């Protein structure tokens, strides 16, 4: 009985999901710019590009270093524990 209920629930979920995804994907794309608005002051690169990555890079390196250190410490502590158990 549980298998039947699970299968019916799965089928209903898949049917409902496939029916709603069509509505989500059916949106019209944005209209193109009006003729005369594009390139009025010359073709310029899009704005932005000033996001600092230095602090994020430092955080990423610090976390990587901490992760590596914990892996090394755990590996060494396992070796010490296994040596102590062999000696006893």
Buried (B, 14 or more C-beta within 10 A) or exposed (E): EEEEEEEEEEEEEEEEEEEEEEEEEEEEEEEEEEEEEEEEEEEEEEEEEEEEEEEEEEEEEEEEEEEEEEEEEEEEEEEEEEEEEEEE
